[in-house]
Amino acid sequence: ARSENTVLLSVLKAPDGNTVDIALGIRDQLRSLAPLLPDGVELRIVNDQSIEIDETIADTLMNIFLGIALTSLVLVLFLHDLRSIIIVALAMPMSIIAAFGLMPFFGMSLNTLSLMGIATAVGVLVMNSVVVLENIFRHKMEGADRRTAAAKGTSEVATAVIASTAT
């Protein structure tokens, strides 16, 4: 006859803990404990938030890739300017890498909420990139040199871009 006795153990992380690292550590400990258990006793994980976080990380990385790819496509189709594509393709990942790098200094951990915020920020970066570059490109088409077009084009939309980003 099979016993239906169950012991449930919950592991809660501290606010500054890393869910994914903790879950990996627990899985390793469970694997090492399994051979020590008597017959008929098994260890099972019934809820693991690290799986959702790993999926969110994958989604965020996909959003970053799609943001760069789609922005590049829009710039190619409408502006026909390779330099603009290179600028956006480098600026977006650098901004996001900087965000990941600054998170620990502000006491933020990599979790679902922070990753969703970064995924949303990718959309804002895409929009801002297109707005600023289109305005710079317009000044170039009107005959301004690159430096003047960059300075005028950026300054004209800077307030709107900052306001929309802050919002």
PASEBA-1860 file (N, C-alpha, C; in nm, 3 decimals):
! residues 167
1> ARSENTVL> 0.084/-0.118/0.000/0.000/0.000/0.000/0.089/0.124/0.000 ~ 0.048/0.221/-0.076/0.126/0.344/-0.091/0.077/0.449/0.009 ~ 0.170/0.511/0.077/0.135/0.613/0.174/0.115/0.746/0.103 ~ 0.020/0.823/0.149/-0.009/0.952/0.090/0.041/1.066/0.177 ~ 0.131/1.036/0.271/0.186/1.141/0.356/0.275/1.233/0.273 ~ 0.263/1.361/0.301/0.339/1.460/0.225/0.394/1.564/0.320 ~ 0.516/1.605/0.292/0.577/1.717/0.363/0.606/1.824/0.259 ~ 0.558/1.943/0.283/0.580/2.053/0.190/0.680/2.149/0.253
9> LSVLKAPD> 0.784/2.179/0.180/0.887/2.272/0.226/0.891/2.389/0.130 ~ 0.871/2.508/0.182/0.876/2.628/0.098/1.009/2.699/0.123 ~ 1.072/2.741/0.015/1.195/2.818/0.025/1.163/2.958/-0.027 ~ 1.183/3.057/0.058/1.158/3.195/0.022/1.290/3.268/0.017 ~ 1.310/3.343/-0.088/1.436/3.415/-0.101/1.427/3.549/-0.030 ~ 1.542/3.599/0.009/1.551/3.734/0.064/1.530/3.832/-0.051 ~ 1.490/3.956/-0.021/1.466/4.053/-0.129/1.588/4.074/-0.220 ~ 1.707/4.058/-0.167/1.826/4.079/-0.250/1.877/3.949/-0.312
17> GNTVDIAL> 1.802/3.840/-0.296/1.843/3.711/-0.351/1.812/3.700/-0.498 ~ 1.879/3.608/-0.565/1.858/3.583/-0.707/1.780/3.453/-0.720 ~ 1.655/3.463/-0.765/1.566/3.348/-0.772/1.625/3.234/-0.856 ~ 1.683/3.267/-0.968/1.737/3.165/-1.058/1.854/3.092/-0.991 ~ 1.945/3.165/-0.929/2.059/3.102/-0.862/2.014/3.016/-0.745 ~ 1.917/3.064/-0.669/1.866/2.987/-0.555/1.800/2.859/-0.604 ~ 1.719/2.868/-0.709/1.652/2.749/-0.763/1.754/2.647/-0.813 ~ 1.860/2.693/-0.879/1.965/2.600/-0.925/2.032/2.532/-0.806
25> GIRDQLRS> 2.059/2.607/-0.701/2.119/2.550/-0.581/2.030/2.447/-0.515 ~ 1.901/2.475/-0.511/1.806/2.380/-0.451/1.800/2.253/-0.534 ~ 1.795/2.267/-0.666/1.792/2.147/-0.753/1.916/2.062/-0.731 ~ 2.033/2.125/-0.719/2.157/2.051/-0.693/2.149/1.977/-0.559 ~ 2.097/2.045/-0.457/2.086/1.983/-0.324/1.988/1.864/-0.328 ~ 1.878/1.880/-0.400/1.781/1.771/-0.409/1.841/1.649/-0.478 ~ 1.922/1.673/-0.582/1.988/1.561/-0.651/2.085/1.489/-0.558 ~ 2.155/1.564/-0.473/2.251/1.500/-0.382/2.180/1.431/-0.266
33> LAPLLPDG> 2.061/1.475/-0.228/1.986/1.412/-0.119/1.912/1.287/-0.162 ~ 1.873/1.279/-0.288/1.791/1.169/-0.338/1.846/1.030/-0.303 ~ 1.977/1.003/-0.319/2.027/0.868/-0.287/2.023/0.836/-0.137 ~ 2.012/0.936/-0.053/2.012/0.915/0.091/1.873/0.885/0.147 ~ 1.771/0.901/0.066/1.633/0.883/0.112/1.595/0.736/0.115 ~ 1.508/0.699/0.210/1.461/0.559/0.213/1.371/0.529/0.093 ~ 1.350/0.400/0.068/1.263/0.358/-0.043/1.124/0.417/-0.027 ~ 1.066/0.459/-0.138/0.931/0.511/-0.137/0.922/0.660/-0.110
41> VELRIVND> 1.034/0.722/-0.076/1.034/0.865/-0.049/1.092/0.936/-0.170 ~ 1.021/1.036/-0.216/1.070/1.110/-0.331/1.061/1.260/-0.304 ~ 1.148/1.333/-0.369/1.150/1.478/-0.359/1.105/1.535/-0.492 ~ 1.008/1.627/-0.486/0.956/1.689/-0.607/0.944/1.839/-0.586 ~ 0.973/1.913/-0.690/0.952/2.057/-0.688/0.814/2.081/-0.748 ~ 0.728/2.148/-0.670/0.591/2.169/-0.718/0.569/2.309/-0.773 ~ 0.655/2.403/-0.736/0.641/2.540/-0.787/0.781/2.600/-0.795 ~ 0.817/2.646/-0.914/0.952/2.700/-0.935/0.942/2.828/-1.017
49> QSIEIDET> 0.955/2.942/-0.949/0.944/3.071/-1.015/1.061/3.099/-1.110 ~ 1.171/3.028/-1.092/1.287/3.054/-1.178/1.258/3.017/-1.324 ~ 1.166/2.923/-1.345/1.130/2.885/-1.482/1.065/3.003/-1.553 ~ 0.973/3.073/-1.483/0.910/3.191/-1.541/1.013/3.300/-1.569 ~ 1.107/3.316/-1.477/1.209/3.419/-1.495/1.298/3.385/-1.614 ~ 1.336/3.258/-1.627/1.415/3.217/-1.745/1.339/3.244/-1.874 ~ 1.208/3.216/-1.874/1.126/3.242/-1.993/1.117/3.392/-2.020 ~ 1.107/3.471/-1.914/1.100/3.615/-1.931/1.231/3.670/-1.985
57> IADTLMNI> 1.343/3.614/-1.939/1.473/3.654/-1.991/1.479/3.625/-2.141 ~ 1.434/3.506/-2.179/1.434/3.471/-2.322/1.344/3.566/-2.401 ~ 1.226/3.598/-2.345/1.135/3.692/-2.411/1.199/3.830/-2.423 ~ 1.265/3.875/-2.318/1.329/4.006/-2.320/1.438/4.010/-2.425 ~ 1.519/3.907/-2.431/1.625/3.903/-2.532/1.566/3.901/-2.673 ~ 1.454/3.830/-2.690/1.388/3.828/-2.820/1.333/3.967/-2.854 ~ 1.276/4.036/-2.754/1.227/4.172/-2.776/1.340/4.267/-2.816 ~ 1.453/4.250/-2.752/1.569/4.334/-2.786/1.610/4.308/-2.931
65> FLGIALTS> 1.621/4.181/-2.966/1.660/4.145/-3.102/1.558/4.197/-3.204 ~ 1.429/4.175/-3.176/1.325/4.222/-3.268/1.323/4.374/-3.277 ~ 1.345/4.441/-3.163/1.348/4.587/-3.164/1.459/4.640/-3.253 ~ 1.576/4.580/-3.242/1.689/4.622/-3.325/1.662/4.590/-3.472 ~ 1.612/4.469/-3.496/1.588/4.427/-3.634/1.479/4.511/-3.701 ~ 1.368/4.532/-3.631/1.258/4.609/-3.691/1.293/4.756/-3.707 ~ 1.364/4.811/-3.610/1.407/4.950/-3.623/1.501/4.964/-3.743 ~ 1.592/4.870/-3.757/1.684/4.872/-3.871/1.608/4.863/-4.002
73> LVLVLFLH> 1.507/4.776/-4.006/1.426/4.761/-4.127/1.353/4.890/-4.161 ~ 1.293/4.953/-4.060/1.222/5.079/-4.083/1.319/5.185/-4.135 ~ 1.437/5.192/-4.074/1.535/5.291/-4.117/1.582/5.266/-4.258 ~ 1.599/5.140/-4.295/1.640/5.107/-4.432/1.530/5.147/-4.530 ~ 1.405/5.112/-4.497/1.294/5.139/-4.587/1.266/5.288/-4.605 ~ 1.278/5.364/-4.497/1.238/5.504/-4.505/1.354/5.602/-4.518 ~ 1.467/5.571/-4.459/1.577/5.667/-4.461/1.691/5.626/-4.554 ~ 1.702/5.500/-4.587/1.808/5.450/-4.676/1.946/5.495/-4.628
81> DLRSIIIV> 1.970/5.485/-4.498/2.096/5.535/-4.442/2.161/5.427/-4.355 ~ 2.269/5.369/-4.404/2.338/5.262/-4.332/2.396/5.309/-4.200 ~ 2.446/5.430/-4.194/2.504/5.484/-4.070/2.399/5.487/-3.958 ~ 2.277/5.526/-3.990/2.169/5.529/-3.891/2.142/5.390/-3.836 ~ 2.142/5.293/-3.923/2.117/5.156/-3.881/2.226/5.111/-3.783 ~ 2.350/5.141/-3.814/2.461/5.101/-3.727/2.451/5.170/-3.592 ~ 2.415/5.298/-3.592/2.402/5.372/-3.466/2.295/5.309/-3.378 ~ 2.179/5.280/-3.434/2.070/5.220/-3.357/2.107/5.079/-3.313
89> ALAMPMSI> 2.166/5.003/-3.404/2.202/4.865/-3.371/2.304/4.858/-3.258 ~ 2.385/4.960/-3.242/2.482/4.962/-3.131/2.426/5.029/-3.006 ~ 2.348/5.135/-3.023/2.299/5.212/-2.908/2.198/5.133/-2.825 ~ 2.109/5.061/-2.889/2.006/4.990/-2.813/2.063/4.883/-2.721 ~ 2.147/4.791/-2.771/2.200/4.691/-2.678/2.289/4.753/-2.570 ~ 2.362/4.859/-2.606/2.448/4.923/-2.506/2.365/4.984/-2.395 ~ 2.251/5.042/-2.428/2.162/5.099/-2.326/2.110/4.990/-2.234 ~ 2.073/4.879/-2.290/2.016/4.771/-2.210/2.124/4.704/-2.126
97> IAAFGLMP> 2.243/4.687/-2.181/2.354/4.631/-2.104/2.386/4.723/-1.987 ~ 2.382/4.854/-2.012/2.406/4.951/-1.904/2.299/4.936/-1.796 ~ 2.175/4.915/-1.835/2.067/4.897/-1.737/2.092/4.774/-1.651 ~ 2.130/4.663/-1.715/2.162/4.542/-1.639/2.280/4.567/-1.544 ~ 2.378/4.641/-1.591/2.496/4.669/-1.509/2.466/4.758/-1.389 ~ 2.371/4.851/-1.404/2.338/4.943/-1.295/2.238/4.887/-1.195 ~ 2.165/4.783/-1.232/2.063/4.727/-1.144/2.116/4.690/-1.005 ~ 2.230/4.620/-0.993/2.278/4.584/-0.859/2.311/4.706/-0.772
105> FFGMSLNT> 2.356/4.814/-0.833/2.392/4.934/-0.757/2.269/5.003/-0.697 ~ 2.153/4.977/-0.756/2.029/5.035/-0.705/1.948/4.934/-0.626 ~ 2.010/4.819/-0.594/1.943/4.717/-0.515/1.836/4.641/-0.590 ~ 1.842/4.640/-0.721/1.742/4.570/-0.801/1.795/4.433/-0.840 ~ 1.706/4.336/-0.841/1.745/4.202/-0.883/1.682/4.172/-1.018 ~ 1.731/4.069/-1.080/1.678/4.026/-1.209/1.555/3.941/-1.181 ~ 1.438/3.997/-1.199/1.314/3.923/-1.176/1.216/3.956/-1.288 ~ 1.099/3.897/-1.278/1.001/3.915/-1.384/0.963/4.061/-1.403
113> LSLMGIAT> 0.945/4.133/-1.294/0.903/4.273/-1.304/1.012/4.359/-1.368 ~ 1.138/4.341/-1.326/1.245/4.421/-1.383/1.265/4.387/-1.531 ~ 1.251/4.261/-1.566/1.266/4.221/-1.707/1.153/4.275/-1.793 ~ 1.032/4.279/-1.739/0.920/4.335/-1.814/0.942/4.485/-1.835 ~ 0.999/4.551/-1.735/1.032/4.692/-1.750/1.135/4.715/-1.859 ~ 1.236/4.628/-1.864/1.339/4.641/-1.967/1.280/4.613/-2.105 ~ 1.191/4.514/-2.113/1.126/4.485/-2.241/1.043/4.604/-2.288 ~ 0.976/4.670/-2.196/0.899/4.789/-2.230/0.992/4.902/-2.274
121> AVGVLVMN> 1.106/4.913/-2.206/1.203/5.018/-2.240/1.256/4.999/-2.382 ~ 1.264/4.875/-2.427/1.308/4.850/-2.565/1.213/4.920/-2.663 ~ 1.085/4.911/-2.638/0.987/4.978/-2.724/1.007/5.129/-2.723 ~ 1.034/5.184/-2.606/1.057/5.328/-2.595/1.184/5.366/-2.672 ~ 1.289/5.285/-2.658/1.414/5.312/-2.729/1.393/5.309/-2.881 ~ 1.315/5.212/-2.926/1.287/5.201/-3.070/1.216/5.328/-3.118 ~ 1.112/5.368/-3.046/1.037/5.487/-3.085/1.127/5.610/-3.085 ~ 1.202/5.629/-2.978/1.289/5.746/-2.969/1.395/5.746/-3.079
129> SVVVLENI> 1.449/5.631/-3.109/1.551/5.621/-3.214/1.495/5.666/-3.348 ~ 1.377/5.617/-3.381/1.318/5.651/-3.509/1.285/5.800/-3.515 ~ 1.230/5.855/-3.407/1.192/5.997/-3.406/1.316/6.085/-3.425 ~ 1.420/6.060/-3.347/1.541/6.143/-3.353/1.610/6.128/-3.488 ~ 1.628/6.005/-3.532/1.699/5.984/-3.659/1.622/6.040/-3.779 ~ 1.490/6.029/-3.776/1.412/6.085/-3.886/1.427/6.236/-3.892 ~ 1.431/6.300/-3.776/1.445/6.445/-3.775/1.585/6.487/-3.820 ~ 1.686/6.412/-3.779/1.822/6.440/-3.826/1.829/6.422/-3.977
137> FRHKMEGA> 1.770/6.314/-4.024/1.773/6.285/-4.168/1.702/6.396/-4.247 ~ 1.593/6.448/-4.193/1.520/6.558/-4.259/1.611/6.680/-4.276 ~ 1.688/6.712/-4.173/1.780/6.826/-4.182/1.890/6.800/-4.286 ~ 1.936/6.675/-4.293/2.036/6.641/-4.395/1.979/6.658/-4.535 ~ 1.852/6.618/-4.553/1.788/6.631/-4.684/1.766/6.778/-4.722 ~ 1.755/6.863/-4.621/1.738/7.006/-4.647/1.871/7.075/-4.673 ~ 1.980/6.999/-4.670/2.110/7.054/-4.707/2.207/7.078/-4.593 ~ 2.169/7.049/-4.470/2.261/7.071/-4.358/2.370/6.965/-4.359
145> DRRTAAAK> 2.490/7.002/-4.310/2.596/6.902/-4.297/2.562/6.809/-4.180 ~ 2.639/6.700/-4.168/2.607/6.598/-4.068/2.602/6.652/-3.926 ~ 2.702/6.730/-3.888/2.706/6.784/-3.750/2.589/6.877/-3.722 ~ 2.562/6.966/-3.815/2.452/7.061/-3.797/2.318/6.987/-3.793 ~ 2.302/6.891/-3.884/2.179/6.812/-3.888/2.160/6.735/-3.757 ~ 2.268/6.678/-3.705/2.259/6.603/-3.579/2.224/6.695/-3.463 ~ 2.288/6.811/-3.458/2.262/6.905/-3.347/2.120/6.961/-3.355 ~ 2.080/7.012/-3.472/1.947/7.070/-3.487/1.838/6.964/-3.474
153> GTSEVATA> 1.857/6.852/-3.542/1.756/6.746/-3.539/1.733/6.691/-3.400 ~ 1.839/6.674/-3.325/1.825/6.623/-3.189/1.764/6.727/-3.097 ~ 1.811/6.851/-3.105/1.761/6.955/-3.015/1.612/6.983/-3.038 ~ 1.566/6.973/-3.162/1.425/6.999/-3.191/1.330/6.899/-3.125 ~ 1.373/6.774/-3.116/1.284/6.672/-3.060/1.325/6.626/-2.921 ~ 1.432/6.684/-2.867/1.484/6.640/-2.737/1.380/6.649/-2.626 ~ 1.309/6.760/-2.618/1.210/6.777/-2.513/1.099/6.674/-2.525 ~ 1.050/6.651/-2.646/0.943/6.552/-2.667/0.991/6.412/-2.634
161> VIASTAT> 1.112/6.379/-2.675/1.167/6.247/-2.648/1.187/6.226/-2.498 ~ 1.242/6.325/-2.430/1.264/6.314/-2.285/1.129/6.303/-2.213 ~ 1.032/6.384/-2.254/0.899/6.378/-2.191/0.832/6.242/-2.212 ~ 0.840/6.189/-2.334/0.777/6.059/-2.358/0.849/5.947/-2.284 ~ 0.981/5.955/-2.274/1.058/5.855/-2.201/1.025/5.863/-2.052 ~ 1.020/5.982/-1.998/0.990/6.000/-1.856/0.849/5.950/-1.822 ~ 0.759/5.969/-1.917/0.621/5.925/-1.895/0.616/5.774/-1.887
END
